Amino acid sequence: MALLDQKEQHIYIQQPDITEKLVPKTESKPFKNRVTKIEKVLMIAMVAAIAVIAVMNLNIQSSINSTSVEIQKTEASIDEVKKQNSELSMEVSELSAYDRIWKKAKALGLKLNEKNVKAVSGQ
């Protein structure tokens, strides 16, 4: 039995340590993020292009808004002129009524002579 105990101890001593194999002892080098000059120039150009596009977009939106305001003002003035035109045509209708014209003619001393009456077609 003693011989078996010595073999087990001997085997135990000869086995390598498992923890040493799992932990590497290499030194890690710090990773340097290197960006080349061309990449830097491309990044700056891309940012500048995006900024220019954004400014152009704002300029276009501003011009669209100002044009829209002008259109609304023009439409309002058109509506006002249409209203004036309808009021004036209504006034013309009232002033050109036959009864009114006949009363004015009598007041001015004009008489109806059927020989001088001519029929005129309306518009």
Buried (B, 14 or more C-beta within 10 A) or exposed (E): EEEEEEEEEEEEEEEEEEEEEEEEEEEEEEEEEEEEEEEEEEEEEEEEEEEEEEEEEEEEEEEEEEEEEEEEEEEEEEEEEEEEEEEEEEEEEEEEEEEEEEEEEEEEEEEEEEEEEEEEEEE
